[in-house]
Amino acid sequence: KNKNLLFLSSYEHLTDLYRLTEQMGYYYAGVEEDDISHLNKIAIVDNNNKVLKYYDSFDVTAKEIKEDLEQLLAY
């Protein structure tokens, strides 16, 4: 429903993800060896590339993220 939401993965967005993870203090390792190691994080980022909220993906539910997105989109 919300065409203004963009979901990034490393597929065709590796440079963007490097930039974002660096800004958040996270990292990727093993990229050159094709053996990628990384933290499991989810981030909500606005159009100005400001991180609005981030989660440890092991400690958050889809329901929590959905509620946060609905609240952020209401503004």
Long-range contacts (C-beta under 8 A, 24 or more apart in sequence): 2-73, 4-47, 5-69, 10-36, 20-45, 20-49, 20-51, 23-49, 23-51, 24-51, 24-54, 44-68, 44-69, 44-72
